[in-house]
Amino acid sequence: MMRSQNFYTYAFIKNPDFPLNLPQGNISQVMLINGTNISAVVEPEISLESYQNNDDQVIKMVLNHDRVVCELFRQTTILPLRFGTNFTSHETLLNHLEAHAQEYLEKLEDIQDKNEYTLKLIPQVFAEPAKVSVGSGRDYFLAKKQHYETQKSFSIAQNEEKDSLINLITEIYQSSVIFQQQAEELRIYLLVSRYDKALLLEQVLSWQQYCPHWNLILGESLPPYHFI
């Protein structure tokens, strides 16, 4: 039986029925610890606490964490874990796997063959008109009023486009969509079958035409971080 030690944990997967190409972790190659139905992908003797005062090392660990998760994701369905997840012993990890086996199996079934995409909605900036010299005070105030009305119309159209798009995407993807506002930018996380990527690309092109006051940017496929 494996001796007691710390296990930095990257992901949970179904017990594999085919060999995985286990990637290099922070220091050593990651390994599998198998429960009855669920396995954990771990790196032994790694602790985030030992590096908490070294910012460069922490950044390196974050990058390695994402790399390992993505390499695993390209081979099989995984439940990616948050950076910093660890278990203090082999026994503690096995007990956790057994206690949550049914929950994890159901989650893995829900995300089988699905990828996460991030769609960014970035608002276009209202184009200020070039300053034009006007001959009278009345002309000046008429120009200012026109500018204000144009800017107001631009803002209203922008908000209406966003609201309509949110409703449309919610109708299409239902429980497989998450909206997250970040300052002026809206991020939309979509859980999409890996076989429907072409359809998604077509949808984004259509949505862009539907939302001329926004710039739509679709990211690459990722593990389902937001849907577990």
Order of alpha helices (4+ residues) and beta strands (2+ residues): beta-beta-beta-alpha-beta-beta-alpha-alpha-beta-alpha-beta-beta-alpha-beta
